[in-house]
Amino acid sequence: MNTRAPVILDHLASLADTTRSRILLLLDGHELTVTELCSTLQLPQSTVSRHLKALADAAWVSARAEGTSHLYTMTREDLDASARRLWLLVREQVGPTPAATQDQRRLAAALVERRTKSQEFFSSSAGQWDRVRDELFGDRFHFAALAAFAGSDWTVGDLGDCRRRLGRHAPGREEAAAGHRQRRTAPR
């Protein structure tokens, strides 16, 4: 005799904890790191990680690696119909609570901070590249320098076939065109 409890009871057990429901409210529509969740929920990393593991084990959240961080998101589309209906009910009840309202305010601030850090990083990286480029090549680009390669047997770059290596002795245009036609027509 199979005495397995209905799946809905597992879903209820996952959402019965207030912290897990608050985490899901934050991850419903956002990808967040553990650090961002900790600052938003004002909870220690160990607590947030423990709840994320429980939610991941129950298939409520998924994670993807980005650099040294993991971004978590709610897997609403992957949930079965009963879990989705249950989530809508829980979200309706937990969403307007004072704790969840404060979480949403702190989340908005965390997302602004993320954008600011990203903009600062890319603007400083672009500035560094501009400075290095100017040091190496000067502040002007001369097309005449590029024309010097036109009559030589050097391949500056071959964007058509990335498998070929840059080399000193490149085939002539006719040979390259014939090889390209041959590769395109050969069955794979």
Rosetta blueprint (number, residue, H / E / L):
1 M L
2 N L
3 T L
4 R L
5 A L
6 P L
7 V H
8 I H
9 L H
10 D H
11 H H
12 L H
13 A H
14 S H
15 L H
16 A L
17 D L
18 T H
19 T H
20 R H
21 S H
22 R H
23 I H
24 L H
25 L H
26 L H
27 L H
28 D L
29 G L
30 H L
31 E L
32 L E
33 T L
34 V H
35 T H
36 E H
37 L H
38 C H
39 S H
40 T H
41 L H
42 Q L
43 L L
44 P L
45 Q H
46 S H
47 T H
48 V H
49 S H
50 R H
51 H H
52 L H
53 K H
54 A H
55 L H
56 A H
57 D H
58 A L
59 A L
60 W L
61 V E
62 S E
63 A E
64 R E
65 A E
66 E E
67 G L
68 T L
69 S E
70 H E
71 L E
72 Y E
73 T E
74 M E
75 T L
76 R H
77 E H
78 D H
79 L L
80 D L
81 A H
82 S H
83 A H
84 R H
85 R H
86 L H
87 W H
88 L H
89 L H
90 V H
91 R H
92 E H
93 Q H
94 V H
95 G L
96 P L
97 T L
98 P H
99 A H
100 A H
101 T H
102 Q H
103 D H
104 Q H
105 R H
106 R H
107 L H
108 A H
109 A H
110 A H
111 L H
112 V H
113 E H
114 R H
115 R H
116 T H
117 K H
118 S H
119 Q H
120 E H
121 F H
122 F H
123 S H
124 S H
125 S H
126 A H
127 G H
128 Q H
129 W H
130 D H
131 R H
132 V H
133 R H
134 D H
135 E H
136 L H
137 F H
138 G L
139 D L
140 R L
141 F L
142 H L
143 F H
144 A H
145 A H
146 L H
147 A H
148 A L
149 F L
150 A L
151 G L
152 S L
153 D L
154 W L
155 T L
156 V L
157 G L
158 D L
159 L L
160 G L
161 D L
162 C L
163 R L
164 R L
165 R L
166 L L
167 G L
168 R L
169 H L
170 A L
171 P L
172 G L
173 R H
174 E H
175 E H
176 A H
177 A H
178 A H
179 G H
180 H H
181 R H
182 Q H
183 R H
184 R H
185 T H
186 A L
187 P L
188 R L
